[in-house]
Amino acid sequence: MTERPPLLDPRGPRFVAAVTTVVLVVILATGSGWLALAQAAVFALGALGPRRSPYALVYAKVIRPRLGPPGELEDVAPVRFAQRVGLVFTLAAAVAYLAGGWVVGTVLAACALGAAFLNAAFGLCLGCEAYVLLGRLKAKS
């Protein structure tokens, strides 16, 4: 008997992306490498499991109880992969900002912002799409 993959409410990752969008806007407005490093830590927790992110905990404890049941559930693996991608971008942005590379930090944070905004506003998770694409490429080889 095959084990079913863990599933989650897709509204949670969208909420997480909305909060992340706000944080990334502040990072871009201030050029704060320390805030970028804090966001990288949030992504690191999310990469361990999307429900471990502090933003996801807020969703689970404050928002989710006030909503009806989700219309569908989604696999955790693509979301975990997307969190890893966000970790790479924000960690690199933090290093760049803290090393004085304002332009590089800004470009990396802007890329992360674009991805977070697309997920928050339209439900388009670029990291999740990359996960599916990589899975298809791996299956063909």
Backbone as numpy.savetxt, mean C-alpha at the origin, in Angstrom:
# Nx Ny Nz CAx CAy CAz Cx Cy Cz
-6.91 -32.20 -0.19 -7.75 -31.04 -0.19 -6.85 -29.79 -0.19
-7.09 -28.90 -1.13 -6.28 -27.69 -1.21 -6.83 -26.64 -0.25
-5.89 -25.88 0.32 -6.26 -24.83 1.25 -6.66 -23.58 0.50
-7.73 -22.94 0.94 -8.17 -21.69 0.31 -7.27 -20.55 0.76
-6.95 -19.62 -0.14 -6.11 -18.50 0.27 -6.88 -17.59 1.23
-6.16 -16.90 2.13 -6.84 -15.96 3.02 -7.49 -14.85 2.21
-8.67 -14.44 2.64 -9.42 -13.40 1.93 -9.63 -12.20 2.84
-9.82 -11.03 2.21 -10.07 -9.82 2.99 -11.08 -8.93 2.30
-11.66 -8.05 3.08 -12.62 -7.06 2.60 -11.86 -6.03 1.77
-12.18 -5.87 0.47 -11.42 -4.95 -0.37 -11.56 -3.49 0.01
-12.54 -3.17 0.85 -12.68 -1.78 1.29 -11.57 -1.39 2.25
-11.00 -2.37 2.94 -9.90 -2.10 3.86 -8.67 -1.56 3.14
-8.16 -2.26 2.12 -7.02 -1.73 1.39 -7.29 -0.37 0.73
-8.52 -0.13 0.32 -8.83 1.20 -0.26 -8.76 2.28 0.81
-9.23 1.98 2.02 -9.10 2.93 3.12 -7.63 3.17 3.43
-6.87 2.10 3.51 -5.43 2.21 3.76 -4.78 3.08 2.69
-5.16 2.88 1.44 -4.61 3.68 0.35 -5.00 5.14 0.48
-6.20 5.42 0.97 -6.63 6.81 1.15 -5.79 7.50 2.22
-5.57 6.82 3.34 -4.73 7.41 4.39 -3.30 7.57 3.88
-2.82 6.57 3.17 -1.47 6.63 2.61 -1.35 7.80 1.64
-2.38 8.05 0.85 -2.38 9.18 -0.07 -2.16 10.48 0.68
-2.88 10.66 1.78 -2.73 11.88 2.58 -1.31 11.99 3.13
-0.79 10.91 3.66 0.57 10.92 4.21 1.58 11.27 3.12
1.43 10.69 1.95 2.37 10.95 0.86 2.28 12.39 0.36
1.10 12.97 0.38 0.96 14.39 0.02 1.75 15.25 1.02
1.65 14.90 2.30 2.40 15.65 3.32 3.90 15.46 3.12
4.31 14.24 2.80 5.74 13.99 2.52 6.21 14.86 1.37
5.43 14.91 0.30 5.82 15.73 -0.85 5.81 17.22 -0.51
4.88 17.65 0.30 4.79 19.08 0.65 5.94 19.51 1.57
6.40 18.58 2.41 7.42 18.94 3.39 8.82 18.43 3.04
8.89 17.42 2.18 10.18 16.81 1.88 10.76 16.06 3.07
9.89 15.59 3.95 10.32 14.94 5.19 10.75 13.50 4.96
12.04 13.27 5.08 12.56 11.91 5.00 12.12 11.06 6.18
11.95 11.70 7.33 11.52 10.95 8.52 10.08 10.48 8.39
9.22 11.31 7.82 7.84 10.88 7.59 7.80 9.79 6.52
8.64 9.92 5.51 8.72 8.85 4.49 9.18 7.55 5.13
10.12 7.64 6.07 10.59 6.45 6.77 9.46 5.84 7.62
8.67 6.69 8.26 7.53 6.20 9.04 6.51 5.51 8.13
6.25 6.07 6.95 5.33 5.44 6.00 5.92 4.12 5.50
7.22 4.07 5.32 7.86 2.81 4.92 7.63 1.74 6.00
7.69 2.14 7.26 7.43 1.20 8.35 5.99 0.70 8.31
5.07 1.58 7.97 3.66 1.18 7.83 3.53 0.15 6.69
4.21 0.42 5.57 4.19 -0.54 4.47 4.83 -1.87 4.88
5.89 -1.81 5.67 6.55 -3.05 6.12 5.59 -3.91 6.94
4.83 -3.28 7.82 3.84 -4.02 8.59 2.76 -4.60 7.67
2.33 -3.81 6.68 1.33 -4.29 5.72 1.86 -5.43 4.86
3.17 -5.42 4.61 3.78 -6.49 3.82 3.79 -7.81 4.60
3.83 -7.72 5.92 3.74 -8.93 6.74 2.33 -9.52 6.68
1.37 -8.67 6.46 -0.03 -9.06 6.36 -0.85 -7.80 6.33
-1.70 -7.62 5.32 -2.44 -6.36 5.18 -3.24 -5.94 6.40
-3.60 -6.88 7.24 -4.37 -6.55 8.45 -3.48 -6.02 9.57
-2.16 -6.06 9.40 -1.22 -5.62 10.44 -0.89 -4.13 10.35
-1.22 -3.52 9.25 -0.95 -2.09 9.08 -1.74 -1.30 10.10
-1.15 -0.25 10.69 -1.93 0.57 11.64 -3.18 1.17 11.00
-3.10 1.52 9.73 -4.26 2.08 9.05 -5.35 1.02 8.90
-4.94 -0.21 8.63 -5.91 -1.31 8.52 -6.56 -1.60 9.87
-5.81 -1.44 10.94 -6.38 -1.64 12.27 -7.44 -0.58 12.56
-7.20 0.65 12.14 -8.21 1.70 12.30 -9.46 1.33 11.50
-9.26 0.85 10.27 -10.40 0.43 9.46 -11.18 -0.67 10.17
-10.46 -1.69 10.65 -11.11 -2.85 11.26 -11.86 -2.49 12.54
-11.29 -1.59 13.34 -11.89 -1.29 14.65 -12.91 -0.15 14.61
-12.73 0.82 13.71 -13.57 2.00 13.72 -14.58 2.03 12.57
-14.12 1.71 11.37 -14.97 1.89 10.18 -15.74 0.63 9.81
-15.08 -0.50 9.76 -15.71 -1.75 9.32 -16.97 -2.10 10.12
-16.97 -1.93 11.44 -18.18 -2.27 12.20 -19.41 -1.43 11.81
-19.21 -0.29 11.18 -20.31 0.59 10.81 -20.81 0.32 9.39
-20.16 -0.61 8.69 -20.54 -0.93 7.31 -21.25 -2.26 7.24
-21.98 -2.45 6.15 -22.57 -3.75 5.90 -21.49 -4.71 5.43
-21.88 -5.97 5.22 -20.89 -6.94 4.76 -20.39 -6.57 3.35
-19.15 -6.93 3.05 -18.61 -6.63 1.72 -19.33 -7.45 0.66
-19.42 -6.88 -0.53 -20.05 -7.59 -1.64 -19.19 -8.73 -2.16
-17.90 -8.63 -1.91 -16.96 -9.66 -2.35 -15.75 -9.61 -1.43
-14.94 -10.64 -1.51 -13.68 -10.70 -0.79 -12.57 -10.88 -1.80
-11.35 -10.47 -1.42 -10.22 -10.63 -2.34 -9.07 -11.33 -1.64
-8.22 -11.92 -2.46 -7.04 -12.64 -1.99 -6.07 -11.66 -1.31
-5.45 -12.09 -0.26 -4.50 -11.27 0.49 -3.17 -11.14 -0.24
-2.75 -12.15 -0.99 -1.41 -12.17 -1.59 -1.10 -10.96 -2.48
-1.99 -10.57 -3.40 -1.66 -9.39 -4.21 -1.53 -8.11 -3.37
-2.35 -7.99 -2.34 -2.29 -6.81 -1.48 -0.97 -6.79 -0.71
-0.55 -7.95 -0.23 0.73 -8.05 0.47 1.88 -7.66 -0.46
1.82 -8.11 -1.71 2.83 -7.74 -2.70 2.83 -6.23 -2.94
1.65 -5.65 -3.07 1.54 -4.20 -3.28 2.15 -3.44 -2.11
1.97 -3.94 -0.89 2.56 -3.30 0.28 4.09 -3.36 0.20
4.62 -4.46 -0.32 6.08 -4.59 -0.49 6.60 -3.58 -1.51
5.85 -3.40 -2.58 6.24 -2.41 -3.59 6.23 -1.02 -2.97
5.19 -0.69 -2.22 5.13 0.60 -1.54 6.29 0.77 -0.58
6.65 -0.30 0.11 7.79 -0.27 1.03 9.07 0.11 0.29
9.30 -0.51 -0.85 10.52 -0.22 -1.62 10.55 1.25 -2.04
9.45 1.75 -2.57 9.42 3.13 -3.04 9.58 4.13 -1.89
8.87 3.92 -0.78 8.95 4.91 0.30 10.26 4.80 1.07
10.81 3.60 1.18 12.10 3.46 1.83 13.18 4.15 1.00
13.14 3.94 -0.31 14.09 4.62 -1.19 13.89 6.14 -1.15
12.65 6.59 -1.09 12.38 8.03 -0.98 12.94 8.57 0.33
12.75 7.84 1.41 13.25 8.28 2.71 14.78 8.41 2.68
15.43 7.39 2.15 16.90 7.43 2.05 17.33 8.63 1.21
16.67 8.84 0.10 17.03 9.96 -0.78 16.83 11.29 -0.07
15.68 11.49 0.55 15.42 12.74 1.27 16.46 12.96 2.37
16.70 11.92 3.16 17.62 12.06 4.30 19.07 12.26 3.86
19.40 11.82 2.64 20.75 12.00 2.10 20.89 13.31 1.33
19.82 14.09 1.28 19.87 15.36 0.57 19.46 15.28 -0.89
18.99 14.13 -1.33 18.55 13.97 -2.72 17.08 14.30 -2.87
16.77 15.58 -2.74 15.38 16.03 -2.76 14.67 15.62 -4.04
15.31 15.76 -5.19 14.65 15.44 -6.46 14.31 13.95 -6.54
15.27 13.11 -6.21 15.03 11.66 -6.26 13.95 11.27 -5.25
14.02 11.82 -4.04 13.00 11.53 -3.03 11.63 11.95 -3.49
11.55 13.11 -4.12 10.27 13.62 -4.61 9.71 12.73 -5.71
10.55 12.30 -6.63 10.08 11.43 -7.72 9.57 10.11 -7.17
10.31 9.51 -6.25 9.89 8.23 -5.67 8.62 8.36 -4.86
8.52 9.42 -4.05 7.30 9.64 -3.27 6.12 9.93 -4.18
6.36 10.65 -5.27 5.27 10.94 -6.23 4.78 9.66 -6.90
5.68 8.75 -7.20 5.26 7.47 -7.79 4.39 6.70 -6.80
4.81 6.66 -5.55 4.01 5.98 -4.52 2.66 6.67 -4.35
2.66 8.00 -4.40 1.41 8.76 -4.29 0.47 8.41 -5.44
0.99 8.37 -6.64 0.15 8.03 -7.80 -0.52 6.67 -7.63
0.25 5.68 -7.18 -0.31 4.34 -6.99 -1.33 4.33 -5.87
-1.03 4.99 -4.75 -1.97 5.02 -3.63 -3.27 5.73 -4.02
-3.14 6.84 -4.74 -4.33 7.58 -5.16 -5.21 6.75 -6.10
-4.59 6.06 -7.05 -5.38 5.23 -7.97 -6.17 4.17 -7.22
-5.56 3.59 -6.20 -6.25 2.58 -5.42 -7.36 3.21 -4.59
-7.06 4.31 -3.92 -8.06 4.95 -3.06 -9.25 5.47 -3.86
-8.98 6.13 -4.97 -10.05 6.79 -5.72 -10.81 5.86 -6.66
-10.09 4.92 -7.26 -10.70 4.11 -8.32 -10.65 2.60 -8.07
-10.04 2.18 -6.98 -9.93 0.75 -6.71 -8.95 0.04 -7.62
-8.07 0.81 -8.26 -7.06 0.22 -9.14 -5.76 0.09 -8.37
-5.44 -1.11 -7.98 -4.22 -1.40 -7.22 -3.12 -1.81 -8.19
-2.19 -0.90 -8.45 -1.12 -1.19 -9.41 -0.24 -2.34 -8.94
0.07 -2.39 -7.65 0.86 -3.49 -7.13 0.15 -4.82 -7.28
-1.17 -4.82 -7.08 -1.96 -6.05 -7.25 -1.94 -6.50 -8.71
-2.07 -5.54 -9.62 -2.03 -5.85 -11.05 -0.67 -6.41 -11.44
0.40 -5.82 -10.88 1.75 -6.32 -11.15 1.91 -7.75 -10.63
1.31 -8.03 -9.48 1.36 -9.37 -8.90 0.72 -10.39 -9.85
-0.44 -10.05 -10.38 -1.14 -10.94 -11.30 -0.32 -11.13 -12.58
0.22 -10.04 -13.11 1.03 -10.11 -14.32 2.27 -10.97 -14.11
2.96 -10.78 -13.00 4.13 -11.59 -12.70 3.77 -13.07 -12.56
2.60 -13.33 -11.97 2.14 -14.72 -11.85 1.90 -15.35 -13.21
1.33 -14.58 -14.12 1.10 -15.09 -15.48 2.42 -15.34 -16.20
3.36 -14.43 -16.07 4.66 -14.59 -16.70 5.41 -15.80 -16.12
5.29 -15.99 -14.83 5.94 -17.12 -14.17 5.31 -18.44 -14.64
4.00 -18.45 -14.84 3.30 -19.66 -15.29 3.69 -20.04 -16.71
4.02 -19.04 -17.54 4.39 -19.30 -18.93 5.80 -19.84 -19.06
6.64 -19.57 -18.07 8.04 -20.01 -18.18 8.29 -21.36 -17.59
